[in-house]
Amino acid sequence: MQIVVKANQEQKQAFLAKGVAADVQIEWLTDEKKIPEADAYFDLCFEDEGIAFASVIDKPVFINSVIETGKSFPGNFIRLNAWNGFLQQDSIEIVATDSQLIAEDILKGLGWKYQTVPDIPGMIAPRVIAMIINEAYFGLGDEISTKAEIDIAMKLGTNYPMGPFEWSEKIGLKKIYALLKKLSEEDNRYAVAPSLEKELINQ
């Protein structure tokens, strides 16, 4: 199987670290004007750079779109949670509506475990992490404790691999803010903590 991947350096390392089956050949996209023929395409840079494989209409395109839903994309596009820190997880989240069977075939060919989730902003895991990060910023704003102490408390108390502020740094505060703003349009539970918004403005 031949796949073409657009990724930045960090995403490339995460993709390779996840591992692929021995018979899978990976080609890294370097020129968007010359898109090679392949069995599938992965656009991990979408949320930062826009669609790379708009011209691909007859093959599955996995797109790193955690916030924007599938309603915005062609039927051959498959949403994938490839935020920093998530691609390396044992099982990845995908949203595949029209392309469900094709998506499953490609991921099985890669040797990847996956979980299909509803076509909603934030999928599942990013929603949970964004909420935890937001609550941590509420606590920080109320001067309950420091970032370092909150991170330590969450790791020791819940056995999380990273604390909320470590997660926000890994993912990028801008992405967390964008997801929270999107979710808060329909649910006030996701209203952005003032200290999070202030920190983003001051970056």
C-alpha positions as CSV (number, residue, x, y, z in Angstrom):
1,M,0.0,0.0,0.0
2,Q,1.2,3.5,-0.9
3,I,0.3,6.5,1.2
4,V,1.2,10.2,0.9
5,V,1.5,12.2,4.0
6,K,1.7,16.0,4.6
7,A,3.1,16.7,8.0
8,N,5.4,19.1,9.9
9,Q,8.5,17.7,11.6
10,E,6.8,16.9,14.9
11,Q,3.9,15.2,13.2
12,K,6.2,13.2,11.0
13,Q,8.1,11.9,14.0
14,A,4.8,11.0,15.7
15,F,3.5,9.2,12.5
16,L,6.7,7.2,12.2
17,A,6.8,6.4,16.0
18,K,3.3,5.0,15.7
19,G,4.6,2.4,13.3
20,V,3.2,1.1,10.0
21,A,3.0,-2.4,8.5
22,A,6.1,-3.6,6.6
23,D,4.3,-3.5,3.2
24,V,3.3,0.2,3.5
25,Q,5.3,2.7,1.6
26,I,5.2,6.3,2.8
27,E,5.9,9.3,0.7
28,W,6.1,12.8,2.3
29,L,4.4,15.6,0.4
30,T,6.9,18.3,-0.5
31,D,5.1,20.0,-3.4
32,E,1.3,20.5,-3.3
33,K,1.4,21.1,-7.1
34,K,2.6,17.6,-7.7
35,I,0.6,15.2,-5.7
36,P,1.7,11.6,-6.3
37,E,-0.7,8.7,-7.0
38,A,-1.4,6.7,-3.8
39,D,-3.9,4.4,-2.2
40,A,-4.6,7.0,0.6
41,Y,-3.6,10.4,1.7
42,F,-3.0,11.9,5.2
43,D,-3.2,15.7,5.7
44,L,-1.9,16.3,9.2
45,C,-1.4,20.1,8.7
46,F,-4.9,21.0,7.8
47,E,-5.8,23.0,10.9
48,D,-2.7,25.2,10.5
49,E,-2.4,25.4,6.7
50,G,-5.7,24.4,5.0
51,I,-6.5,21.6,2.7
52,A,-3.6,20.0,0.9
53,F,-5.4,17.3,-1.1
54,A,-8.4,19.1,-2.5
55,S,-7.7,17.7,-6.0
56,V,-7.9,14.1,-4.7
57,I,-11.5,12.9,-5.3
58,D,-11.3,9.2,-5.8
59,K,-9.1,8.0,-2.9
60,P,-9.5,8.4,0.9
61,V,-8.0,11.5,2.5
62,F,-7.5,11.4,6.2
63,I,-7.6,15.0,7.5
64,N,-6.5,16.3,10.9
65,S,-9.7,18.2,11.6
66,V,-10.5,18.0,15.3
67,I,-12.7,21.2,15.4
68,E,-14.3,21.4,11.9
69,T,-16.9,18.7,11.2
70,G,-17.2,16.5,8.1
71,K,-20.1,18.6,6.7
72,S,-17.4,21.0,5.4
73,F,-15.5,18.3,3.4
74,P,-16.0,16.0,0.4
75,G,-17.3,12.5,1.0
76,N,-13.9,10.9,0.6
77,F,-12.4,13.0,3.4
78,I,-12.1,11.2,6.8
79,R,-11.7,13.3,10.0
80,L,-8.8,12.1,12.1
81,N,-7.6,13.3,15.6
82,A,-3.9,13.9,15.0
83,W,-3.4,16.7,17.5
84,N,0.0,16.6,19.1
85,G,0.0,13.9,21.8
86,F,-3.0,12.0,20.4
87,L,-1.6,10.3,17.2
88,Q,0.8,8.3,19.4
89,Q,-2.1,6.8,21.4
90,D,-2.8,3.1,21.2
91,S,-6.1,3.8,19.4
92,I,-6.9,6.9,17.2
93,E,-10.2,8.6,16.7
94,I,-11.7,8.9,13.3
95,V,-15.0,10.1,11.8
96,A,-15.8,8.2,8.6
97,T,-19.3,8.5,7.4
98,D,-19.5,7.9,3.6
99,S,-16.0,6.3,3.6
100,Q,-16.4,4.1,6.6
101,L,-15.3,0.8,5.0
102,I,-12.5,2.3,3.0
103,A,-11.2,4.0,6.1
104,E,-11.2,0.8,8.0
105,D,-9.4,-1.0,5.2
106,I,-6.6,1.6,5.1
107,L,-6.1,1.7,8.9
108,K,-6.1,-2.1,9.1
109,G,-3.5,-2.0,6.3
110,L,-1.4,0.3,8.4
111,G,-1.7,-1.9,11.4
112,W,-3.4,0.9,13.4
113,K,-6.1,0.5,16.0
114,Y,-8.9,3.0,15.7
115,Q,-12.2,4.1,17.3
116,T,-15.0,5.7,15.2
117,V,-16.7,8.7,16.9
118,P,-19.6,11.0,16.1
119,D,-19.1,13.8,13.6
120,I,-19.1,16.6,16.2
121,P,-16.6,19.4,17.0
122,G,-13.8,18.1,19.2
123,M,-14.6,14.4,18.7
124,I,-14.4,12.8,22.2
125,A,-10.9,12.8,23.7
126,P,-10.0,16.4,22.7
127,R,-13.3,17.6,24.2
128,V,-12.4,16.0,27.5
129,I,-8.8,17.3,27.5
130,A,-10.0,20.8,26.5
131,M,-12.4,20.8,29.4
132,I,-9.8,19.7,31.9
133,I,-7.4,22.3,30.6
134,N,-10.1,25.0,30.9
135,E,-10.9,24.0,34.5
136,A,-7.2,24.1,35.4
137,Y,-7.1,27.7,34.0
138,F,-10.1,28.6,36.1
139,G,-8.2,27.3,39.2
140,L,-5.1,29.2,38.1
141,G,-7.1,32.4,37.8
142,D,-8.6,31.9,41.2
143,E,-5.0,31.5,42.6
144,I,-5.8,28.0,43.9
145,S,-2.3,26.9,43.0
146,T,0.5,27.2,40.4
147,K,0.7,25.5,37.0
148,A,3.4,23.1,38.1
149,E,1.5,22.1,41.3
150,I,-1.8,21.6,39.4
151,D,0.1,19.4,36.8
152,I,1.6,17.3,39.6
153,A,-1.7,16.9,41.4
154,M,-3.5,15.7,38.2
155,K,-0.7,13.3,37.3
156,L,-0.5,11.8,40.9
157,G,-4.2,12.0,41.6
158,T,-5.6,10.7,38.3
159,N,-2.6,8.9,36.8
160,Y,-2.8,11.1,33.7
161,P,0.4,11.0,31.6
162,M,0.5,14.8,31.5
163,G,-1.0,17.5,33.6
164,P,-3.5,20.0,32.0
165,F,-0.9,22.7,31.4
166,E,1.5,20.2,29.9
167,W,-1.3,19.1,27.6
168,S,-2.1,22.7,26.6
169,E,1.6,23.3,25.8
170,K,1.8,20.0,23.8
171,I,-1.4,20.6,21.8
172,G,-1.1,24.4,21.5
173,L,-3.2,26.8,23.5
174,K,-4.5,28.4,20.3
175,K,-6.2,25.1,19.3
176,I,-7.6,24.5,22.8
177,Y,-9.1,28.0,22.8
178,A,-10.6,27.5,19.3
179,L,-12.2,24.3,20.3
180,L,-13.6,25.7,23.5
181,K,-15.0,28.8,21.7
182,K,-16.7,26.4,19.1
183,L,-18.2,24.2,21.8
184,S,-19.3,27.2,24.0
185,E,-21.6,28.3,21.1
186,E,-24.0,25.5,22.1
187,D,-23.0,24.8,25.7
188,N,-22.0,27.3,28.4
189,R,-20.0,24.5,30.2
190,Y,-17.2,25.2,27.7
191,A,-17.0,29.0,28.3
192,V,-13.3,29.9,28.1
193,A,-11.6,30.6,31.4
194,P,-10.5,34.3,31.6
195,S,-7.0,33.4,32.5
196,L,-6.7,31.1,29.5
197,E,-7.9,33.8,27.2
198,K,-5.5,36.4,28.8
199,E,-2.5,34.1,28.4
200,L,-3.3,33.5,24.8
201,I,-3.5,37.2,24.1
202,N,-0.2,37.8,25.9
203,Q,1.6,35.1,23.9
